[in-house]
Amino acid sequence: MVDAMIPPIDKACGEGLMPDAISSLASLGLAIKEEDGFAFKGIRFANATHQVDAAFPEGHGIGVRRTRLHERLAQHADDRGVHLCWNSRVSFMDQRTALINGKEISFRWLIGADGQASSVRRWADLDHTLQKKLRYGFRRHYQITPWSDFVEVHWAAAGQLYITPVSADSVCVVFVTRDLKQDRTDILASFPEIAARLKDAPLLSQQRGAVSATRKLRRVANETVALIGDASGSVDAVTGEGLAMSFRQAHALADAMQAGSLEQYAIAHRKIGRLPHTMGSLMLTMDRWPLIEDRAIRTLASAPELFHELLSVHLGTDSLLRFAFRRGPHFGWKLLSQNC
């Protein structure tokens, strides 16, 4: 494993691990515990006039500082015998040979896990994109006792504000917008209630920015190279599923390598991304059309059982198709009703 940076590596991130992410990590041999962060029991959507929340159908999530998660991941890899080359550089000579800090090595498989701007993806000619949509995220941490055991998603015309409890005395606040010209110096400007709550809370971190990308690639593997994580495509931050997808991809890639077929991984990769991309598209429709967002949250607030069922779909414990047959007409009627 070669990385140009030195751990622990930080990244602008919502820092919430959903129950499926925690279970995927556990199956990889890494148990994320409540002492690593702060447990939360569900998701809350809110706008200026309505709010609705739902507890997870199974388990709980954990808000974990990205630096802490990176420490745990790196230590787990080290314990399992992975050779970790930090502060190192790699260059590729051909499809079987690379240079690490000038030393030549041979490889059978090369895994590109180097993020959205992946150099491995470009080198391997896997950069052909089927779909690409960009939004922009800005993250801060505030020293304040979490006021909720939900991850809160606050909606406004400018974008969304995500609030994740990450310790007993701090929260992670992320603003995501599609407008590159949006004032990033005051990420709370469109959320006066949250701004008032955080007015006197000390800042614990400098603001970090990142691109929140919805990206689908034509291919994620060839004969010797496989892409994983954001290098292999991504879903918008609104889904909260980026890390969970990466952990599931790790399982699929290990199975494919054991079977000697990266094509097996490519097939599994498409299946892993299908639901998150579908749910992401639905939520980004709400982001693009404020009238739809307002009606959707009013509808869900008036029938919170619908939000609970949608959360089950989002986490994969229920089927979107079954939900559509069971609840679609009722949900659609309430959404279109002027008095929902």
C-alpha positions in Angstrom: 0.0 0.0 0.0 1.6 3.2 -1.2 0.5 6.7 -0.2 2.2 10.1 -0.6 0.7 11.4 2.7 1.4 10.6 6.3 -1.3 9.3 8.6 -3.6 10.1 10.1 -5.1 11.5 6.9 -8.0 13.9 7.1 -10.7 14.5 4.5 -13.8 16.7 4.3 -16.5 14.1 5.1 -19.8 13.9 6.9 -18.1 11.4 9.3 -21.2 9.3 9.9 -21.0 5.5 9.5 -24.5 4.0 8.8 -25.3 0.6 10.3 -24.5 -1.1 7.0 -21.1 0.5 6.9 -20.4 -0.7 10.5 -21.4 -4.3 9.7 -19.4 -4.3 6.4 -16.3 -3.1 8.4 -17.0 -5.8 11.0 -17.0 -8.5 8.3 -13.6 -7.2 7.2 -12.4 -7.8 10.8 -12.5 -4.3 12.1 -15.0 -3.5 14.9 -15.9 0.2 15.2 -17.1 0.8 18.7 -19.0 3.6 20.4 -15.8 4.8 22.1 -14.4 5.6 18.6 -17.0 8.3 18.3 -20.7 8.9 19.1 -23.6 6.5 18.4 -26.7 7.8 16.6 -30.0 6.0 16.2 -31.4 7.3 12.9 -31.8 10.1 10.4 -33.8 13.4 10.6 -34.8 15.5 7.6 -35.8 19.1 8.3 -36.5 22.4 6.4 -37.8 25.7 7.6 -41.3 24.5 8.4 -41.3 20.7 8.9 -39.1 17.9 10.2 -39.4 14.1 10.3 -37.1 11.4 11.7 -36.8 7.7 11.7 -34.7 5.2 13.7 -32.7 2.6 11.9 -34.6 -0.7 11.4 -31.5 -2.5 12.8 -28.5 -1.4 14.8 -27.2 2.1 15.1 -24.8 4.4 13.3 -21.6 5.9 14.7 -20.2 9.4 14.0 -16.4 9.0 13.8 -13.8 11.7 13.1 -12.2 10.9 9.8 -8.7 11.0 11.4 -9.8 8.4 14.0 -11.3 6.1 11.3 -8.1 6.4 9.3 -6.0 5.5 12.3 -8.2 2.4 12.9 -8.1 1.3 9.3 -4.3 1.8 9.0 -3.6 -0.1 12.3 -5.9 -3.0 11.2 -4.0 -3.3 7.9 -0.7 -3.2 9.7 -1.8 -5.9 12.1 -2.8 -8.1 9.2 0.6 -7.8 7.6 0.1 -5.2 4.9 3.3 -3.4 4.0 2.4 0.2 4.4 4.6 2.7 2.5 3.6 6.2 3.8 5.2 9.4 2.4 6.1 7.4 -0.7 5.8 7.9 -4.5 4.8 5.4 -7.1 5.2 5.5 -10.9 4.1 2.9 -13.4 6.4 1.4 -16.1 4.0 -1.1 -17.7 1.0 -3.3 -16.9 3.2 -5.5 -14.6 5.9 -3.2 -13.2 6.0 -0.1 -11.0 8.6 2.0 -9.2 8.1 2.8 -5.5 10.5 5.5 -4.4 12.7 4.5 -7.3 12.7 0.8 -6.5 11.3 -1.6 -9.1 8.6 -4.0 -8.2 6.4 -6.5 -10.1 2.7 -7.0 -9.5 -0.1 -9.2 -10.7 -2.9 -6.9 -9.5 -2.8 -3.1 -9.1 -5.6 -1.5 -7.1 -6.3 2.1 -7.6 -7.8 3.5 -4.3 -6.6 7.0 -4.8 -9.8 9.0 -4.8 -11.9 11.1 -7.2 -8.9 12.5 -9.1 -7.3 9.0 -9.4 -4.0 9.0 -11.3 -4.3 5.2 -11.5 -7.6 5.5 -13.3 -6.1 7.9 -15.9 -3.0 5.7 -16.4 -5.0 2.6 -16.9 -7.3 4.3 -19.4 -10.3 3.7 -17.2 -11.3 7.3 -17.0 -14.2 7.2 -19.5 -17.3 8.5 -17.6 -20.9 7.6 -18.2 -22.3 10.2 -15.8 -20.8 13.0 -13.8 -22.5 15.6 -11.5 -20.7 17.8 -9.1 -21.6 19.5 -5.9 -19.3 21.2 -3.3 -19.0 20.5 0.4 -17.5 22.4 3.3 -16.9 20.9 6.7 -16.3 22.3 10.2 -16.3 20.9 13.7 -17.9 22.7 16.7 -17.4 22.1 20.4 -20.9 21.6 21.7 -22.8 18.8 23.3 -24.8 17.0 20.6 -28.5 18.0 21.0 -29.8 15.0 19.1 -29.0 11.3 18.7 -30.0 11.6 15.0 -27.9 12.7 12.0 -29.7 15.8 10.9 -30.1 16.8 7.3 -31.4 20.4 7.0 -32.7 21.4 3.6 -32.7 24.9 2.0 -32.7 26.4 -1.5 -28.9 26.9 -1.2 -28.2 23.2 -0.4 -28.2 20.9 2.6 -26.5 21.1 6.1 -25.5 17.8 7.6 -25.0 17.6 11.4 -23.3 14.5 12.8 -22.5 14.0 16.5 -18.9 12.7 16.6 -18.1 12.8 20.3 -19.8 13.7 23.6 -18.8 17.3 23.2 -18.5 17.9 19.4 -20.5 17.8 16.2 -19.4 17.7 12.5 -21.2 20.2 10.3 -21.1 19.9 6.5 -22.7 22.2 4.0 -23.2 20.9 0.4 -24.3 23.0 -2.5 -24.5 22.8 -6.3 -23.7 26.5 -6.6 -19.9 27.0 -6.9 -20.5 30.8 -6.3 -22.3 30.1 -2.9 -20.7 32.1 -0.1 -18.5 29.5 1.7 -17.3 31.8 4.4 -20.7 31.5 6.2 -22.0 28.0 5.6 -24.8 28.5 8.2 -26.3 31.6 6.4 -29.3 29.6 5.0 -30.0 27.8 8.3 -30.8 30.5 11.0 -31.9 28.0 13.7 -28.7 26.1 13.5 -26.6 29.3 13.3 -28.2 30.5 16.5 -27.6 27.2 18.2 -23.9 27.2 17.2 -23.3 31.0 17.7 -21.2 30.6 20.8 -19.7 27.2 20.1 -15.9 27.2 19.6 -14.6 26.0 16.3 -12.5 22.8 16.7 -11.2 22.6 13.1 -10.5 24.7 10.1 -13.0 24.6 7.3 -12.1 21.9 4.7 -13.7 21.7 1.2 -14.2 18.8 -1.1 -16.1 17.9 -4.2 -19.2 15.7 -3.7 -19.5 13.8 -7.0 -22.0 11.5 -8.6 -19.9 9.6 -11.0 -20.4 6.4 -13.0 -17.5 4.9 -15.0 -17.7 2.8 -18.2 -15.3 0.3 -16.7 -13.7 -0.2 -13.2 -11.2 -2.9 -14.1 -9.1 -4.3 -16.9 -6.8 -7.3 -17.0 -4.5 -6.2 -14.2 -6.0 -3.0 -12.7 -9.0 -2.5 -10.5 -10.5 0.7 -9.1 -12.1 0.9 -5.7 -13.7 3.6 -3.6 -14.1 7.1 -5.1 -11.6 6.2 -7.8 -14.1 3.7 -9.1 -17.0 6.2 -9.2 -19.0 7.7 -6.4 -22.4 8.8 -5.1 -23.4 12.2 -3.8 -22.8 12.9 -0.1 -26.5 13.2 0.5 -26.7 9.4 0.5 -24.3 8.9 3.3 -23.2 5.6 1.6 -19.8 6.4 0.2 -17.8 4.6 2.8 -20.2 1.7 3.0 -19.9 1.2 -0.7 -16.1 1.1 -0.4 -16.2 -1.6 2.2 -18.6 -3.7 0.2 -16.3 -3.2 -2.9 -13.4 -4.5 -0.8 -15.2 -7.8 -0.2 -16.1 -8.1 -3.8 -12.6 -7.3 -5.0 -11.0 -9.8 -2.6 -13.4 -12.5 -3.9 -12.6 -11.7 -7.5 -8.9 -11.7 -7.0 -9.1 -15.1 -5.3 -11.1 -16.3 -8.3 -8.6 -14.8 -10.7 -11.2 -12.7 -12.5 -11.5 -8.9 -12.2 -14.5 -9.1 -14.5 -16.3 -10.8 -11.5 -15.4 -7.6 -9.6 -16.8 -5.4 -12.3 -20.1 -7.2 -12.2 -20.3 -7.0 -8.4 -19.3 -3.3 -8.5 -22.4 -2.5 -10.6 -24.7 -4.3 -8.3 -23.2 -2.6 -5.2 -23.8 0.9 -6.7 -27.2 0.3 -8.1 -29.3 1.2 -5.0 -27.1 4.1 -3.7 -27.2 5.7 -7.2 -31.0 5.3 -7.4 -31.6 6.8 -3.9 -29.1 9.5 -4.6 -30.9 10.5 -7.8 -34.2 10.8 -5.9 -32.7 13.0 -3.2 -30.8 15.2 -5.7 -34.2 15.8 -7.4 -35.3 17.3 -4.1 -32.2 19.4 -4.1 -32.7 20.7 -7.6 -36.4 21.5 -7.2 -37.3 23.3 -3.9 -41.0 22.8 -4.5 -40.5 19.0 -4.7 -38.3 19.1 -1.6 -40.9 21.1 0.4 -43.7 18.8 -0.6 -41.7 15.7 0.1 -40.7 16.7 3.6 -44.3 17.9 4.4 -45.6 14.5 3.1 -43.1 12.6 5.2 -43.7 14.7 8.3 -47.4 14.0 8.0 -46.8 10.2 7.5 -43.5 9.4 9.3 -44.0 5.7 8.7 -43.2 6.4 5.0 -39.9 7.9 6.0 -39.1 4.9 8.2 -39.8 2.6 5.3 -37.8 4.7 2.9 -34.8 4.5 5.3 -35.2 0.7 5.3 -35.0 0.8 1.5 -32.0 3.0 1.6 -30.1 0.7 3.9 -31.1 -2.4 1.8 -33.3 -4.1 4.4 -36.3 -3.5 2.2 -36.7 -3.5 -1.6 -37.4 -0.2 -3.5 -39.6 -2.2 -5.9 -41.6 -3.6 -3.0 -41.9 -0.1 -1.5 -43.1 1.3 -4.8 -45.8 -1.4 -5.2 -46.9 -1.2 -1.5 -46.7 2.6 -0.9 -46.1 4.3 -4.3 -49.7 5.3 -5.1 -50.3 6.5 -1.5 -47.0 8.4 -1.4 -47.6 9.9 -4.8 -51.1 11.1 -4.0 -49.9 12.7 -0.8 -47.0 14.3 -2.6 -49.2 15.9 -5.2 -51.9 16.9 -2.7 -52.0 20.7 -1.9 -53.0 19.8 1.7 -50.5 17.0 2.4 
